[in-house]
Amino acid sequence: MGKFARLGNELYSGKKSVDFVGRRWLWYSVSGVFVLIAVGGLYFKGVNYGIEFTGGAEYRVTLAQGADQDSADALREAVAGSGIDDASSPVVSTSGTDSILIQTEPLTDAESVEVAEIILETTGATEDDLSQSEIGPSWGAEVAERALIGLAVFLVLVVLFIWAYFREWKMSLAALVALAHDLVITIGVYALSGFEVTPATVTGLLTILGFSLYDTVVVFDKVRENTKDLRATHTTYARAANLAVNQTLVRSINTSIVALIPVGCILYVGAVQLGSGSLKDLALALFVGMAAGVYSSVFIATPLLAHLKANETEVQQAERRAKARERAAADRYASVPVFTDDLPVRGEDDEPVEPDDEPEPAAAPRTPEASGRGRVAPPARGPVRPSSASGRQQPTRQTKSKRGKK
């Protein structure tokens, strides 16, 4: 931890720096590959919508002995082995302490009766303990519409918040591009993994958008602080923005690790131990979205912001001043002319001074200056003769600070 703390201090002070802004085309390429893979998964495999969106059959059975995960796993295997195509991948989860919820795709009346018999036979419950309901696709369409409305409202509020806080539309655009990047990658992971998209997934998507925006706003706030007065700081916009990313890098890493560890544990429990359910769908969206959000705020949002600001007059002037300072610092004596015999002598008005033909009169001899006094010593009046006072003890004078002290 000591080395990591020292690394954080060196990144904050600028002694060490990772060139995020200067290598923006590399990060654009890496992100482009991720986005293409995600879009390919959406195009070739598609999203596996849950029955909340497509409709289906739902069974709820109450067990007298209580519901546990072993009973849910046995019931899932029994329904999946029924030979009914639409019931080959049921979603089975516990509901409370004494109920199990089974969800399948839409079934015919005969198939529904057969699945109900398998449930009763496997669990040993009676017909009174089993309830069945049909979920129509219209309800799923309504859920999807509500989710899209919520997403649109969220994005509008994001734009207004960033504009009101930073008063910079280019920051809003960079933040929206980073949010779109996180959304596409998360949905692409859902398509490639085959996980079902449920209302819990929509909740997770809205949550990760807030997390990604939070990290981006923190970085942008540091960018604004570093780029407040480029003329006084003697730097460029790109360097100041890159310094801001390095100054917040350790904080972003710590925040993401602290957030991803519990979400990863929830994902493991939901996907491996429980096998299905809304817990798994929510955890996957949170895990992928948080990781993508940290990546986009560091590698996408700030480099894109510096790219958008590159054409502004103030930013270009700062770039020219920085290049001029670099040239001057590279060779300080490059502008000093080399002396030659025929070099003209110039006066204060920068006009050549013609040499006179007559020699200048010799200057009068200067009198010697008193050593250490800064004034001219008077001429001697005569030879120095021995003094009668030379044999006596001369009085001494103490400094003012020591007078009257013993």
Secondary structure, 3 states (H helix, E strand, C coil): CHHHHHHHHHHHHCCCCCCCCCCHHHHHHHHHHHHHHHHHHHHHCCCEECHHHHCEEEEEEECCCCCCHHHHHHHHHHHHCCCCHHHCCCEEEEECCCEEEEEECCCCHHHHHHHHHHHHHHHCCCHHHEEEEEECHHHHHHHHHHHHHHHHHHHHHHHHHHHHHHCCHHHHHHHHHHHHHHHHHHHHHHHHHCCEECHHHHHHHHHHHHHHHHHHHHHHHHHHHHCCCHHHHCCCHHHHHHHHHHHHHHHHHHHHHHHHHHHHHHHHHHHHHCCCCHHHHHHHHHHHHHHHHHHHHHHHHHHHHHHHHCCCHHHHHHHHHHHHHHHHHHCCCCCCCCCCCCCCCECCCCCECCCCCCCCCCCCCCCCECCCCCCECCCCCCCCCCCHHHHCCCCCCCCHHHCCCC
